[in-house]
Amino acid sequence: MKAVVLLRAVFDASVGGGTYEGPYVLDGSSQAALGLARQWRSSAPGGRVAGVAIGPPEWEPALRNALVLGCDEVWRGWGDAMGGADVLTVARAIAEIVPAGAALVIGGESSSDHGTGLLPAAVAENLGWPYRGEVTGVVAEGAATAFAVRREGGRRLHCRTEAAIVVAAARMPAPAFYPRVADLIAARKTGIPCVSVDGPKRDAPGIEVIGYGPAKPLTRHLLQPSAGANPAQRLKQLMSGGVTNRGAKAMGGAGDEMARKLVELLVSEGFAT
C-alpha cells in the first residue's frame, strides 16, 4: 500500500544554519498532513509514504526534512513554465506524477503564506477520486481506509472506504515529532528526484484583469426602495411610502399638512435646509 503527501515549502528568513541549508521550511499544512501520514503508516504493515511537491530547486532542503517526518521518498515536479502557475495547474501536475499503486493522497489546509486551501480538492478532481476535508485521523484497515472528520461542536464523523481517496487535514497544530539530529543530517545527503511537468495549458484564452476599484455606491431614493434590499424589505418600503427604513411613519392628511411633513422630512434627511 502507498500513500502520497502533498508538500509545500515557504520562505522563512528566521532560519538558517545547523541542519538547514536555506531559508525555506515545510509549511504548517504540510506538517499536519505528514502527521496523518505517520498515523496511517503505523497501521499499514509494509505501507510506504511518498511526498510530492511542485516547486523550484530552492525547496529541496525543506523537502529533505520530509524524509524524517514521515516520507519514505520525496518527488519534486518543476518546469520552466511553472513559475506563477495557479492552483489548478499545480493540481494537474501533481495528478500526473502521483505514483502508481497509490490509494490515498493526504493534503493539508491552506498554506501559511498565500494558499487557497483548494489544492487537495483540485487534485481529487484531476485524479477522479472522492475528496474529504476536515480530517483529523486516518488509518488503514486491511484494504480499506478509515478516517475521522471534524464536525460542528467538536464531533467526529467516522468513515470508511475501499476506494482511492484524497483527504485534507483539518486546521490543527502539527503533531509533535522530534527526529534525531543524525537522521536530519543524513537526509541532507539524499537527493530529491525532479520530474519535468508542463506549465499552464493555453488551449483557451485566459481571463485578463483590467482593473480593480471600490464598490459602486448604492443609490437611495426617497420613495424608491434600495437596490440592496431583499424582496420583503422592498415591498414594505413601497407600501409605507418609502420612509419606514428611516424610522418615520407614513405621511397622511390634507394637502397643507402633507406639504409640511414632506418639508420636515427633507430637512431631517439633509435634502433641504
NORNOR-V342813 format. One record per backbone hydrogen bond with DSSP energy under -0.5 kcal/mol. NH is the residue of the N-H (numbers start at 0). CO is the residue of the C=O. E is the energy in kcal/mol with one decimal. If there is no record, write none. Layout:
# NORNOR-V342813
NH|CO|E + NH|CO|E
This chain:
# NORNOR-V342813
1|100|-0.6 + 2|47|-2.6 + 3|103|-2.8 + 4|49|-2.6 + 5|105|-2.6 + 6|4|-0.5 + 6|51|-2.8 + 9|24|-2.8 + 11|22|-3.8 + 14|11|-1.5 + 16|19|-0.5 + 19|16|-2.4 + 24|9|-2.3 + 26|7|-2.2 + 30|26|-1.8 + 31|27|-2.1 + 32|28|-2.0 + 33|29|-2.3 + 34|30|-1.8 + 35|31|-1.6 + 36|32|-2.1 + 37|33|-2.4 + 38|34|-1.8 + 39|35|-2.5 + 40|36|-2.6 + 41|37|-1.9 + 42|38|-0.6 + 42|39|-1.1 + 43|40|-1.1 + 44|42|-0.6 + 46|43|-2.8 + 47|0|-2.0 + 49|2|-2.8 + 50|72|-3.1 + 51|4|-2.8 + 52|74|-1.9 + 54|52|-0.6 + 54|76|-1.3 + 58|55|-1.9 + 59|56|-1.9 + 61|58|-0.6 + 62|58|-2.2 + 63|59|-2.2 + 64|60|-1.0 + 65|61|-0.7 + 65|62|-0.7 + 66|63|-1.6 + 67|64|-1.5 + 68|65|-0.5 + 70|65|-2.5 + 71|48|-3.0 + 72|48|-1.3 + 74|50|-3.3 + 75|192|-2.6 + 76|52|-3.2 + 77|194|-2.3 + 81|78|-2.0 + 82|79|-0.5 + 84|81|-2.3 + 89|85|-2.2 + 90|86|-2.4 + 91|87|-2.0 + 92|88|-2.1 + 93|89|-2.4 + 94|90|-2.4 + 95|91|-1.4 + 96|92|-0.9 + 96|93|-1.0 + 97|93|-0.7 + 101|98|-1.5 + 102|1|-2.0 + 103|1|-0.8 + 104|164|-2.1 + 105|3|-3.5 + 106|104|-0.5 + 106|166|-2.9 + 114|110|-0.9 + 121|117|-2.4 + 122|118|-2.6 + 123|119|-2.2 + 124|120|-2.0 + 125|121|-2.0 + 126|122|-2.2 + 127|123|-1.7 + 128|123|-2.0 + 129|163|-0.8 + 131|165|-2.0 + 134|167|-2.6 + 135|147|-2.6 + 136|147|-1.0 + 138|145|-2.9 + 140|143|-2.5 + 143|140|-1.9 + 144|160|-3.2 + 145|138|-2.8 + 146|158|-2.1 + 147|136|-2.3 + 148|156|-2.6 + 149|133|-3.3 + 150|154|-3.0 + 153|150|-1.2 + 154|151|-1.1 + 156|148|-3.0 + 157|155|-0.6 + 158|146|-3.0 + 158|156|-0.5 + 160|144|-2.2 + 164|102|-1.7 + 165|129|-2.4 + 166|104|-2.8 + 167|131|-2.0 + 168|106|-2.6 + 169|134|-2.5 + 171|169|-0.6 + 178|176|-0.6 + 183|179|-1.9 + 184|180|-2.7 + 185|181|-2.2 + 186|182|-2.1 + 187|183|-1.1 + 188|184|-0.5 + 188|185|-1.2 + 189|186|-1.6 + 192|73|-0.6 + 192|190|-0.7 + 194|75|-2.8 + 196|77|-1.4 + 199|80|-0.7 + 207|205|-0.5 + 208|206|-0.5 + 209|207|-0.6 + 220|218|-0.5 + 220|223|-0.7 + 226|218|-0.6 + 228|225|-1.4 + 233|229|-2.5 + 234|230|-2.3 + 235|231|-2.2 + 236|232|-2.3 + 237|233|-2.4 + 238|234|-2.5 + 239|235|-1.2 + 240|237|-1.1 + 241|236|-2.8 + 245|242|-1.6 + 246|243|-1.9 + 247|242|-1.4 + 257|253|-2.7 + 258|254|-2.3 + 259|255|-2.2 + 260|256|-2.3 + 261|257|-2.4 + 262|258|-2.4 + 263|259|-2.4 + 264|260|-2.3 + 265|261|-2.6 + 266|262|-2.4 + 267|263|-2.6 + 268|264|-1.9 + 269|266|-1.1 + 270|265|-2.3 + 271|265|-1.2
